């Protein structure tokens, strides 16, 4: 118990888990590269990026109204996901990552783990 309180008092975090999601994989890969470069600049231990399964949502719509049940269109939305773990990040790394500007359409979830 004393070790965890000492860590919290000094301000060090055990691990930073960053989940990045986007509809376009090229924009996602560029954003992940930007995050990795920022973390490497401050000599942080980086694990990843780890690709997660692509989430596919399919929608089926009738082409015409009321009749012609066989005429349908199908649409799908693909959500590409990556996970990056930064081990023992310093305060400078956390500050640099919060000030990072990423393109629109990229969703980031940052979780601090003990």
HELIX and SHEET records of a PDB file:
HELIX    1   1 UNK A    2  UNK A   10  1                                   9    
HELIX    2   2 UNK A   25  UNK A   41  1                                  17    
HELIX    3   3 UNK A   91  UNK A   98  1                                   8    
SHEET    1   A 4 UNK A  45  UNK A  62  0                                        
SHEET    2   A 4 UNK A  72  UNK A  87 -1                                        
SHEET    3   A 4 UNK A  15  UNK A  22 -1                                        
SHEET    4   A 4 UNK A 106  UNK A 113 -1                                        
END                                                                             
